[in-house]
Each structure stands twice: as structure tokens, then as C-alpha cells.
Amino acid sequence: MTHTAHNKLVSFIWSIADDCLRDVYVSGKYRYIILPFVVLWRIDSLLEKTKDAVLEKVRYQREDAGQIELDPDGLRQASKYVFYNISPFILNF
């Protein structure tokens, strides 16, 4: 990423903060909200490709196999990452 592209992205994120968080948070406290949500959004976007497979594995484990606790190894295998998301919701801005 070039320095110019980085600055554009930073400006875009702060403009969203000004539009959405003004009068809700003190401007100096934006970083406590912006950074965690950017990180969560990035993780969610990584998992988007395998979300259907993970949810199908959750459905299989709960309904077909009758498991009370989910098997994390099967979910990691379905997500193709060492982490997974079993929520049907997505972070969409």
C-alpha cells in the first residue's frame, strides 16, 4: 500500500467517525471504537468466504450428530483458519 493510498484510507475512516460518532463520543476517544471495529471487520471479511461451510458444520454438529458442545477442530477445518465465526450475522458497513 502506498503512502498516498494509506492516507486516503485513514481520512476515509476518520470521516466516518466524524459522521457517525460525533456527539456520541468525545473526538479523542474515537480510537477506542474505530480500531476494534476495523479489526473485527477485517476478520469478518476474511471469514466471509467460508461462512456457509462453517454454518453448515454447526448445523450438522447440532442437528445431525446431536452434539451438545461444538467440535472446534471441525469448525477450524471448515473455516480453513485457526479461528471461526458461528454467528449468522456479518459486519457490513
C-alpha positions in Angstrom: 0.0 0.0 0.0 1.4 3.3 -1.0 1.7 6.2 1.4 -1.0 8.2 -0.5 -3.4 5.2 -0.5 -2.8 4.8 3.2 -3.6 8.4 3.9 -6.8 8.2 1.8 -7.9 5.2 3.8 -7.1 6.9 7.1 -9.0 10.0 6.1 -12.0 7.9 5.0 -12.1 6.1 8.3 -11.9 9.4 10.3 -14.6 10.9 8.1 -16.9 8.0 9.0 -16.0 8.6 12.6 -16.9 12.2 12.4 -20.2 11.5 10.7 -21.3 8.6 12.9 -19.8 9.2 16.3 -20.0 13.0 16.6 -21.8 14.0 19.8 -21.8 10.3 20.9 -18.1 10.1 21.8 -15.6 12.7 22.6 -13.4 13.0 19.4 -10.3 12.0 21.4 -11.9 8.7 22.3 -12.7 7.6 18.7 -9.7 5.3 18.7 -11.3 3.2 21.3 -14.2 2.5 18.9 -12.6 2.7 15.5 -9.7 0.4 15.8 -11.5 -2.6 17.4 -14.3 -2.4 14.8 -11.8 -2.2 11.9 -10.0 -5.3 13.2 -13.4 -7.1 13.7 -14.5 -6.1 10.2 -11.2 -7.3 8.7 -11.5 -10.7 10.5 -15.1 -11.0 9.4 -14.2 -10.2 5.8 -11.5 -13.0 5.9 -14.1 -15.5 7.2 -16.8 -14.5 4.7 -15.6 -17.0 2.0 -16.0 -20.0 4.4 -19.0 -18.7 6.4 -21.5 -21.0 4.7 -19.3 -24.1 5.3 -18.8 -23.2 9.0 -22.6 -22.7 9.5 -23.3 -25.9 7.7 -20.8 -27.7 10.0 -22.5 -26.1 13.1 -25.9 -27.3 11.8 -24.6 -30.8 11.2 -23.0 -31.0 14.7 -26.1 -29.7 16.5 -28.8 -31.4 14.5 -27.5 -34.5 12.7 -24.8 -35.5 15.1 -26.8 -34.4 18.2 -23.7 -32.8 19.9 -24.3 -30.5 22.8 -20.9 -28.9 22.5 -19.4 -27.9 19.2 -16.2 -29.6 18.0 -13.7 -26.7 17.4 -11.4 -28.9 15.2 -14.2 -29.5 12.7 -15.1 -25.8 12.7 -11.5 -24.7 12.2 -11.2 -27.2 9.3 -14.4 -25.8 7.7 -13.1 -22.2 8.1 -9.6 -23.0 6.9 -8.2 -20.7 9.6 -7.3 -21.3 13.3 -10.4 -19.2 14.1 -14.0 -19.2 13.0 -17.3 -17.4 13.5 -20.5 -19.3 14.2 -22.7 -16.2 14.2 -25.1 -15.9 11.2 -24.6 -12.1 11.3 -22.0 -10.1 9.4 -20.3 -6.8 9.9 -21.5 -4.8 6.9 -20.9 -1.1 6.7 
